[in-house]
Amino acid sequence: MSHFSQLGSKCVELDVNERLKIFHDFYRPGEESNFHFDMSAAMRRGHSFKDYICPDSMEFDKGYFKVGERFGRALFLKEYASYIKDTMITELTELNQNMTLSIDIRPVTMDEAVREVEKRVLGVETNITNWQRRQNSNNNFSAIVPYDLEQQRKESREFLDDITSRDQRMIFATVTIVHTADTKEQLDADTESLLSTARKNLCQLSPLTFQQLDGLNTVLPFGHTKIQAIRTLTTESLAVLMPFKVQEVMDRGGIYYGQNAISNNLIMCLKEHLLNYSAFRLGVPGSGKSFGAKMELAMIALMFPDDDILVCDPENEFSALIKALGGEVIRIAPGSDDHINALDMVDGYGEGSDPVIDKSQFVCSLFEQLDKNGLLPEEKSIIDRCVRNVYENYQGGGKLPTLVVLREELLEQLEPEAKQLALKMELFTNGSLNAFAHKTNVDVNNRIVNYNIMDLGSQLKTMGLLVITDAMINRVTDNGRRGKRTHVILDEFHVVFENEHSGNFFNSAWRRFRKRNGYPTGITQNVEYLLDSVLASTMLSNSEFIVMHNQAASDRDKLAKLLNISNEQMSYITNAKEGSGLIRIGSAIVPFKNEFNRSTELYRLMSTKPKETMMS
C-alpha cells in the first residue's frame, strides 16, 4: 500500500463484509440495499455465508450464462495490437453496461524471465539458421531472411534488452470481461459494442466458448485465474492496461462540489474523512468563489440539519441565501442597535489552561488595527496586565468585561503609555465606532448566523473580522463540548495577516476550530497576501481541502510550488471559466466544473452578479 501512497493514490483493504457485498451485489442485482451479514450470528446458527450471496439459480450455456433472471457473457482479450493506446481499457469501461473487468497480473522473477527470454532468442536464431541452411543446400546463397523470422528476432532481442538494460519486468497478464443484461437480445447488442471497441484499437475480444463458468470465476475477485489465455508483457506494456485515467472523489453521503472536468462524474466529498477539516477557496474576482461557498452552505444546511453554520460576510453576499434558509442575519455597523462584545469568553476558550492569555493576544491584535505601527513591548505588557485585571474583577463580582471597562482599567494605570492606549480606544468605545464595545445584545442561537459587517467602513472592517472570528470561537467551543459540528465561513480574511498579532490570533483560531469539531473555510481573492505570509502559507499548505478557481499569473506559480501542482493541472486554473478550476481533496487534485441551472430561484439567491442580484 505504501507504493500507492508514493503515487498520490490510496489503497484500502476490504474487510470480510465488504468483500461479500461485492459478490452479493453481482449475484443478486436489484437487492443491493438488502445486504446485511453478521458472521458471528451466522456461525451460531450454523449457516454458511454462501446462503447470503448466492443467486436463486445459475445456468451455463455454450456462449453465455444466466444468473437469476439476468443474462451474462464472459469474454477475454484474445489478440493484442503491437501498439495499444492507454485509453482502450477506459473506452471499454465507459460503455453504458453492467460490466466487470478483471486484469490478472503475475510477475515473473528476474532470473527466470532472463532464462525464458534467452531460450526464446536462441529458438528464433535456431529457426533462422535452419532456414538459411535449407536455402544454401538449394544453392540460394543470396536469400534474405523472411520478414516474420526477422521480426521475431528483432522483438525477442528488444524484449531481452528491456529486461536486462531498461529495468523492465516480465509479466504474465490476462484480461477478462463479464457483462450482464436483462435480455438475451440486449446482451448480444452489448457484446457487439465491446467487440467493436476492441477492433477499433486493433485488438480482438472473444467469448469464452464452453468456458463461461471459468471466465466468471476469473473475473470475480476470488484471486484465481481459471482460463489459459496468458499474454507475456513488460511492465511498460502493462501500463497501457491501467483502467483509470482520472482521479475520482466520490464519498458515500458526501456534499456535491461540481463535476470532474475529465470524466464528468460527480465530485462528492465528506470533509470528516480528511486528516483535518480546514478549507480554502481562492480565485480572482468573478471566478466563482462566493457562488461555490454559498452552494456548499446550502448543501450543508439541507443535508445536515443538526450542524451549525456561521458566516462572516464583509460584502453582504450571503444575506439573501441565509434568510431564505431560515437563518439569522446580524448587521454590525456604526450606529446600529446590534452589538457584539469583543471580550465575551465562554468556558473552554483558548488553547492552553489559561484562556486569559489567548484573550490578551486577541486584544493586542485589536490594538494593532488602531495603530498600524504596531505595539511596543511595554504597551503589550500593560494590555496583558489590564486584560487580566478586568477578568479577575469580574470573577470577584465586578463589571462584565467589555472594551469600555478595559479602557477604564487603562486610565487607572500610572504609566503614560496606558493613557495613550486609552486615548486610541476612545473612538471605538465612547465614540461613533462603538459596535464592539458593549454587551452582546443579538440572538446568535439560530443554527445559521450571518454576521454582515459590510457597513462597518474601512476603519472597522478588519477589526470586525477579528471580533466576529473571536465570537465564532465561543460558539464553536460551546458546540464542541456538546459534540456538535460547526461550519465557519470567513470571507476576505487575508487582511488579518497584514499585522503580526492579528495573524498569530487567526492562526491560533484556525487550530482551535479544528480541535473543537469546527470546519473552517477561508475565502479570498488576494492570494498573494497569503503566500507572502509564512503563517498563512503554512495554513494553506496544511489544509486538506482547497478550491482553486482562475488565478492571476503571479499567484499560479507560487501555488504550484507550494501545493506541488503539475503544469498539466495548472492549465485548469489558467484563464478558467467561472465556476471551474482545481480542487485539492487530501492527496487528490481534481479538475472540476460547476454549471448551475440559471433559471432556478436558488441560483438567483447564490449569484453575486449585480444584474442577477437585482433581479432576485
C-alpha positions in Angstrom: 0.0 0.0 0.0 3.0 2.3 0.5 3.7 2.2 -3.2 0.2 3.6 -3.9 0.9 6.5 -1.4 4.0 7.4 -3.3 1.9 7.7 -6.5 -0.5 10.0 -4.7 -3.2 7.3 -4.6 -4.9 5.4 -1.8 -5.4 1.7 -1.4 -8.0 0.5 1.1 -8.1 -3.1 2.3 -11.6 -4.6 2.3 -12.9 -6.4 5.3 -14.9 -9.7 5.1 -18.3 -8.0 4.9 -17.2 -5.6 2.2 -15.9 -8.4 0.1 -19.0 -10.4 0.5 -21.1 -7.4 -0.5 -19.3 -7.3 -3.9 -20.4 -10.8 -4.6 -23.8 -10.2 -3.2 -24.4 -7.2 -5.5 -23.2 -9.1 -8.5 -25.2 -12.3 -7.9 -28.4 -10.5 -6.7 -28.8 -7.3 -8.7 -31.6 -5.0 -7.5 -31.2 -6.2 -3.9 -28.0 -4.2 -3.1 -29.6 -2.3 -0.2 -30.8 -5.6 1.4 -27.4 -6.9 2.2 -26.8 -7.5 5.9 -24.4 -10.2 7.1 -23.3 -10.9 10.6 -20.6 -13.5 10.7 -20.9 -14.3 14.4 -24.7 -14.8 14.1 -24.3 -17.0 11.1 -21.7 -19.2 12.9 -24.0 -19.6 15.9 -26.8 -20.7 13.6 -24.6 -23.0 11.6 -25.4 -21.0 8.4 -22.9 -20.6 5.5 -22.0 -17.2 4.2 -22.9 -18.6 0.7 -26.6 -18.6 1.7 -26.5 -14.7 1.9 -24.9 -14.1 -1.5 -25.8 -16.9 -3.9 -28.4 -16.3 -6.6 -31.7 -18.2 -6.9 -30.4 -20.1 -10.0 -27.4 -20.3 -12.3 -27.4 -21.7 -15.9 -24.4 -22.0 -18.2 -24.6 -22.3 -22.0 -22.0 -22.6 -24.7 -21.5 -18.8 -25.1 -23.4 -17.2 -22.2 -24.8 -17.8 -18.8 -27.8 -16.9 -16.7 -27.8 -15.7 -13.1 -31.3 -15.5 -11.7 -33.3 -13.5 -14.3 -30.2 -11.8 -15.9 -28.1 -12.9 -18.8 -24.3 -12.6 -18.8 -21.3 -13.4 -21.0 -17.6 -13.8 -20.3 -15.0 -12.6 -22.8 -11.3 -12.4 -22.9 -8.7 -10.3 -24.8 -7.5 -12.8 -27.4 -5.3 -10.7 -29.7 -3.2 -7.7 -28.7 -2.1 -5.0 -31.1 1.6 -4.2 -31.4 0.7 -0.7 -30.2 -2.2 -0.1 -27.8 -3.4 3.3 -26.7 -3.7 3.7 -23.0 -7.3 4.8 -23.4 -8.5 1.4 -24.7 -9.5 0.0 -21.3 -11.1 3.3 -20.3 -13.2 3.2 -23.5 -14.3 -0.4 -22.7 -15.3 0.5 -19.1 -17.1 3.7 -20.2 -19.7 1.8 -22.2 -23.1 2.1 -20.6 -23.3 -1.5 -19.5 -23.3 -3.5 -16.3 -19.8 -4.8 -16.6 -16.9 -6.3 -14.5 -13.4 -6.1 -16.0 -10.5 -8.0 -14.5 -6.8 -7.7 -15.2 -4.9 -10.6 -13.7 -1.2 -9.9 -13.3 1.5 -12.4 -12.4 5.1 -11.1 -12.2 8.0 -13.4 -13.2 11.2 -13.3 -11.2 14.1 -11.7 -13.0 16.4 -14.7 -13.3 13.5 -16.9 -14.6 12.5 -14.2 -17.0 16.0 -13.8 -18.4 16.3 -17.6 -18.8 13.0 -17.8 -20.6 13.7 -14.9 -23.0 17.2 -16.2 -23.8 15.7 -19.5 -24.6 13.2 -17.8 -27.0 16.0 -15.8 -28.6 18.0 -19.0 -29.1 15.0 -20.7 -30.6 14.5 -17.9 -33.1 18.2 -17.9 -34.0 18.0 -21.7 -34.5 15.0 -21.3 -36.8 16.8 -18.7 -38.9 19.9 -20.8 -39.1 17.9 -23.9 -40.2 16.1 -21.8 -42.8 19.4 -20.4 -44.2 20.9 -24.0 -44.2 18.0 -25.2 -46.3 18.4 -22.2 -48.7 22.2 -22.9 -49.0 21.5 -26.6 -49.8 19.4 -25.3 -52.7 22.3 -23.1 -53.8 20.3 -20.0 -52.9 23.2 -18.2 -51.1 21.7 -14.7 -51.5 18.3 -15.4 -49.9 17.0 -12.8 -47.5 15.7 -14.0 -44.2 11.8 -13.9 -44.3 10.2 -10.9 -42.7 8.3 -12.9 -40.0 11.5 -14.6 -38.8 13.4 -11.2 -38.8 10.6 -9.6 -36.9 10.7 -12.4 -34.3 14.4 -11.9 -33.9 14.0 -8.2 -33.5 11.2 -8.4 -31.0 12.8 -11.1 -28.9 16.1 -9.2 -28.7 14.3 -6.0 -27.8 12.4 -7.9 -25.1 15.7 -9.2 -23.7 17.2 -5.8 -23.8 14.2 -4.3 -22.0 14.6 -6.8 -19.1 18.4 -6.6 -18.8 19.1 -3.0 -19.6 15.9 -0.9 -19.2 14.8 -2.1 -15.7 11.6 -3.7 -17.1 10.0 -6.8 -15.6 8.4 -9.7 -17.3 4.7 -10.0 -16.6 2.0 -12.6 -17.4 -1.3 -10.8 -17.9 -4.9 -12.0 -18.6 -7.7 -9.5 -19.4 -11.3 -10.9 -18.9 -14.7 -9.2 -19.0 -18.1 -10.2 -17.8 -21.1 -8.1 -18.8 -24.8 -8.7 -18.0 -28.1 -7.6 -19.4 -31.8 -8.0 -18.8 -32.5 -9.9 -22.0 -30.5 -12.1 -24.4 -31.0 -9.6 -27.2 -29.6 -6.8 -25.2 -26.7 -9.0 -24.1 -25.8 -9.7 -27.8 -26.0 -6.0 -28.7 -23.8 -5.1 -25.7 -21.3 -7.8 -26.7 -21.1 -6.4 -30.3 -20.3 -2.9 -28.8 -17.4 -4.4 -26.8 -16.1 -6.3 -29.8 -16.3 -3.1 -31.9 -14.4 -1.1 -29.3 -11.7 -3.7 -29.2 -11.4 -3.8 -33.0 -11.1 -0.1 -33.2 -7.9 -0.4 -31.1 -6.7 -3.3 -33.4 -7.4 -5.9 -30.6 -9.7 -8.8 -30.6 -12.1 -9.8 -27.8 -13.6 -13.2 -27.9 -16.4 -15.0 -26.0 -15.1 -17.9 -23.8 -16.8 -20.8 -25.6 -17.7 -23.6 -23.2 -15.7 -21.8 -20.5 -18.3 -19.3 -19.3 -18.1 -20.6 -15.7 -14.3 -20.5 -15.7 -14.4 -17.0 -17.2 -16.9 -15.8 -14.5 -14.7 -17.2 -11.7 -11.7 -15.5 -13.2 -13.4 -12.1 -13.4 -14.8 -12.1 -9.9 -12.3 -11.1 -7.2 -11.5 -14.6 -5.9 -7.9 -14.3 -6.8 -7.8 -17.4 -9.2 -7.2 -17.4 -12.9 -9.2 -20.3 -14.4 -8.6 -19.8 -18.1 -5.4 -20.2 -20.1 -5.2 -17.0 -22.1 -1.9 -15.6 -20.9 0.0 -12.8 -22.7 3.6 -12.0 -21.9 4.2 -8.3 -21.4 6.8 -5.9 -19.9 5.8 -3.5 -17.1 5.9 -0.7 -19.7 3.4 -2.5 -22.0 1.3 -3.5 -19.0 0.9 0.2 -18.1 -1.4 0.8 -21.0 -3.9 -1.6 -19.4 -4.4 0.8 -16.5 -8.2 1.2 -16.3 -8.1 4.7 -14.6 -7.1 7.8 -16.5 -8.5 10.3 -13.9 -8.8 10.6 -10.2 -12.3 10.5 -8.8 -13.6 11.7 -5.4 -17.0 10.1 -4.6 -17.6 9.7 -0.8 -20.8 8.0 0.1 -23.2 10.6 1.6 -20.9 13.4 0.6 -21.5 17.0 -0.5 -21.6 17.9 -4.2 -18.8 20.1 -5.3 -19.2 20.0 -9.1 -18.3 17.6 -11.9 -15.0 16.1 -12.7 -13.8 18.1 -15.8 -12.3 15.0 -17.4 -14.8 12.2 -16.7 -17.9 14.3 -16.0 -18.6 12.2 -12.8 -19.9 13.9 -9.7 -17.4 15.1 -7.1 -18.8 14.1 -3.7 -16.7 14.8 -0.6 -17.1 14.4 3.1 -14.5 16.5 4.9 -14.8 14.4 8.0 -12.8 11.7 6.1 -9.9 14.0 5.7 -6.9 14.4 8.1 -8.2 17.9 9.0 -11.2 20.0 8.1 -9.6 23.3 7.2 -10.6 24.6 3.7 -9.7 27.5 1.4 -11.4 29.0 -1.6 -9.0 31.0 -3.8 -9.6 32.9 -7.1 -9.6 36.2 -8.8 -12.9 38.3 -8.6 -15.7 36.9 -10.7 -14.2 33.3 -10.8 -17.0 31.8 -8.7 -15.5 31.6 -5.2 -18.6 33.0 -3.4 -21.0 31.1 -5.5 -19.3 27.9 -4.7 -19.2 28.7 -1.0 -22.9 29.5 -1.0 -23.7 26.3 -2.8 -21.7 24.4 -0.2 -23.6 26.3 2.6 -27.0 25.4 1.1 -25.9 21.7 0.8 -24.8 21.6 4.4 -28.0 23.3 5.6 -30.2 20.8 3.8 -28.2 17.6 4.3 -27.0 18.1 7.9 -29.9 19.7 9.9 -28.0 19.2 13.2 -25.0 21.2 12.1 -24.5 24.9 12.8 -23.3 27.4 10.2 -21.6 30.7 10.9 -20.6 33.2 8.2 -18.6 36.4 8.5 -19.8 38.4 5.5 -17.8 41.6 4.7 -19.6 42.3 1.4 -23.2 41.3 2.3 -23.1 38.5 -0.3 -24.7 35.7 1.9 -27.6 37.5 3.5 -30.3 36.7 0.8 -29.5 32.9 0.8 -29.3 32.7 4.6 -32.6 34.5 5.1 -34.2 32.0 2.5 -32.8 29.1 4.6 -34.4 30.5 7.8 -31.1 31.8 9.2 -30.4 35.0 11.2 -28.6 38.0 9.6 -26.9 40.2 12.1 -25.9 43.7 10.8 -23.0 45.2 12.6 -22.4 48.8 11.7 -21.7 52.2 13.4 -24.9 53.5 14.9 -26.5 50.1 14.7 -28.5 48.7 17.7 -26.8 45.3 17.2 -23.7 44.9 19.4 -21.2 42.1 19.9 -19.0 42.2 22.9 -15.3 41.8 21.9 -14.4 40.5 25.3 -17.0 37.7 25.5 -15.4 34.4 26.6 -17.0 31.0 27.2 -15.8 28.1 29.3 -13.0 26.3 27.4 -11.9 29.4 25.4 -8.3 29.3 24.3 -5.7 26.6 23.6 -4.0 26.3 27.0 -5.0 26.1 30.6 -5.2 29.9 30.9 -7.8 31.4 28.5 -6.9 35.0 29.5 -3.5 34.6 27.7 -5.4 33.9 24.4 -7.8 36.8 25.0 -4.9 39.1 25.8 -3.3 38.1 22.4 -6.7 38.9 20.8 -6.9 42.3 22.4 -3.3 43.1 21.2 -4.4 42.2 17.6 -7.3 44.7 18.0 -4.9 47.4 19.1 -2.8 46.7 16.0 -5.8 47.6 13.9 -5.9 51.0 15.7 -2.3 51.8 15.1 -0.6 50.3 12.0 2.8 50.9 13.5 2.3 48.1 15.9 2.7 47.8 19.7 5.8 48.4 21.8 6.9 45.8 24.3 5.8 48.0 27.3 2.4 48.5 25.7 1.9 44.8 25.3 2.8 44.3 29.0 0.2 47.0 30.0 -2.5 45.4 27.8 -1.8 42.0 29.3 -2.0 43.3 32.8 -5.2 45.2 32.3 -7.0 42.3 30.5 -6.2 40.0 33.4 -7.4 42.6 35.9 -10.7 43.1 34.1 -11.5 39.3 34.2 -10.3 38.9 37.8 -12.5 41.8 38.8 -15.5 40.2 37.0 -14.9 36.9 38.9 -14.9 38.9 42.1 -18.3 40.4 41.3 -17.2 43.4 39.2 -18.4 44.7 35.9 -18.9 42.5 32.8 -15.7 42.7 30.7 -16.2 45.0 27.7 -13.9 47.3 25.7 -15.4 50.2 27.8 -14.4 48.5 31.0 -10.9 47.8 29.6 -10.4 51.4 28.7 -11.4 52.4 32.3 -8.8 50.0 33.6 -6.2 51.5 31.3 -7.0 55.0 32.6 -6.3 53.8 36.1 -2.8 52.7 35.3 0.1 55.1 36.2 2.2 54.6 33.0 1.8 57.4 30.3 1.7 54.6 27.7 -1.5 53.3 29.3 -3.1 56.8 28.8 -2.1 56.7 25.2 -3.6 53.3 24.7 -6.9 54.5 26.3 -6.9 57.5 24.0 -6.5 55.3 21.0 -9.5 53.3 22.2 -11.8 56.3 22.7 -13.2 56.4 19.2 -14.1 52.7 19.5 -15.6 52.7 23.0 -17.2 56.1 23.6 -17.2 57.4 20.0 -19.3 56.6 17.0 -17.4 53.4 16.1 -18.5 51.5 19.3 -20.1 48.5 17.6 -17.9 46.1 19.6 -17.7 48.0 22.9 -20.9 46.9 24.6 -22.6 43.8 25.9 -23.8 41.4 23.2 -27.5 42.0 22.5 -28.1 39.9 19.4 -29.6 36.4 19.1 -26.9 34.1 18.0 -28.7 30.9 18.8 -30.0 30.3 15.3 -28.3 27.4 13.6 -27.4 29.6 10.6 -26.0 33.0 11.5 -24.6 35.6 9.1 -22.5 38.5 10.6 -23.0 41.3 8.0 -20.1 43.8 8.5 -20.4 45.5 5.1 -21.3 48.9 6.6 -18.5 49.0 9.2 -16.3 51.0 6.9 -12.6 50.7 6.2 -11.6 51.7 9.8 -13.6 49.0 11.5 -13.8 46.2 8.9 -10.6 44.4 9.8 -11.3 44.8 13.5 -14.8 43.5 12.7 -13.4 40.4 11.1 -11.3 39.7 14.2 -14.1 40.3 16.6 -16.5 38.1 14.6 -13.9 35.3 14.4 -13.5 35.5 18.2 -17.3 35.4 18.7 -17.3 32.3 16.4 -14.6 30.7 18.6 -17.0 31.0 21.5 -19.8 29.3 19.6 -17.6 26.6 18.2 -16.2 25.9 21.6 -19.7 25.6 23.1 -20.8 23.3 20.3 -17.7 21.2 20.5 -18.4 20.4 24.2 -21.8 19.1 23.0 -20.4 17.0 20.2 -21.9 19.3 17.5 -20.3 20.3 14.3 -19.9 23.9 13.3 -19.1 25.1 9.8 -17.4 28.5 9.7 -17.1 30.6 6.6 -14.8 33.7 6.6 -14.7 35.9 3.5 -11.9 38.3 2.7 -9.9 37.0 5.6 -6.5 37.8 4.0 -6.5 41.3 5.6 -5.7 39.9 9.1 -2.3 38.8 8.0 -1.1 42.4 7.5 -0.1 42.5 11.2 1.8 40.1 13.4 -0.6 39.8 16.3 -3.7 39.5 14.2 -2.0 36.9 12.0 -1.0 34.9 15.1 -4.5 35.2 16.6 -6.1 34.0 13.3 -3.6 31.1 13.1 -4.5 30.1 16.7 -8.2 30.4 15.9 -7.8 28.1 12.9 -6.3 25.4 15.1 -9.0 25.8 17.7 -11.7 25.4 15.2 -10.3 22.1 14.1 -9.8 20.8 17.7 -13.4 21.7 18.6 -15.1 20.0 15.7 -15.2 23.1 13.6 -15.0 23.1 9.8 -13.4 26.5 8.8 -13.3 27.8 5.3 -11.4 30.9 4.3 -12.2 32.8 1.1 -10.0 35.4 -0.6 -9.2 36.9 -3.9 -5.9 38.2 -2.7 -3.8 35.0 -2.8 -0.6 37.0 -2.9 -1.3 38.2 0.7 -1.5 34.6 1.9 1.6 33.4 0.0 3.7 36.3 1.3 2.9 35.5 4.9 4.7 32.5 6.4 1.8 31.8 8.8 -0.9 32.0 6.0 1.1 29.9 3.5 1.7 27.3 6.2 -2.1 27.2 7.0 -2.7 26.8 3.2 -0.3 24.0 2.7 -1.5 22.1 5.7 -5.2 22.3 4.7 -6.7 19.2 3.2 -9.4 20.9 1.2 -8.6 23.7 -1.3 -10.7 25.0 -4.1 -8.7 27.0 -6.7 -10.6 29.0 -9.4 -9.0 31.1 -12.1 -5.7 32.6 -10.7 -3.5 35.5 -11.6 -0.3 34.6 -13.4 2.0 35.5 -10.4 -0.2 33.5 -8.0 -0.3 30.4 -10.2 3.4 29.9 -10.0 3.5 30.3 -6.2 0.6 27.9 -5.7 2.1 25.3 -8.0 5.3 25.4 -5.9 3.5 25.3 -2.6 1.0 22.6 -3.4 3.1 20.6 -5.9 0.7 21.1 -8.8 1.9 19.9 -12.2 1.9 22.1 -15.4 -0.9 20.0 -16.9 -3.1 20.6 -13.8 -2.2 24.3 -13.7 -3.9 24.7 -17.1 -7.2 24.2 -15.4 -6.8 27.4 -13.4 -5.3 29.4 -16.3 -8.0 31.6 -18.0 -10.6 29.2 -16.5 -14.3 29.7 -16.9 -16.3 30.9 -13.9 -17.1 28.1 -11.6 -14.3 25.9 -12.9 -10.8 25.1 -11.6 -8.9 22.7 -9.5 -10.0 21.1 -6.2 -7.5 19.5 -3.8 -9.1 16.9 -1.5 -6.4 15.2 0.6 -3.8 14.0 -1.8 -6.1 14.1 -4.8 -6.1 17.1 -7.2 -9.1 17.0 -9.4 -10.1 19.5 -12.2 -13.8 20.4 -11.8 -16.5 22.4 -13.5 -19.8 23.6 -11.9 -22.6 24.5 -14.3 -25.7 25.5 -12.4 -29.2 25.9 -13.8 -29.6 29.7 -14.1 -33.4 29.6 -14.2 -33.8 28.5 -10.6 -34.6 30.6 -7.5 -31.6 29.0 -5.8 -29.2 30.3 -8.5 -30.6 33.8 -8.1 -30.1 33.6 -4.3 -26.5 32.5 -4.8 -25.4 34.7 -7.7 -23.2 37.7 -6.9 -23.5 39.3 -10.4 -25.1 42.7 -9.9 -27.7 42.3 -12.6 -28.9 38.9 -11.4 -28.8 40.0 -7.8 -31.1 43.0 -8.5 -33.5 40.6 -10.3 -33.5 38.3 -7.3 
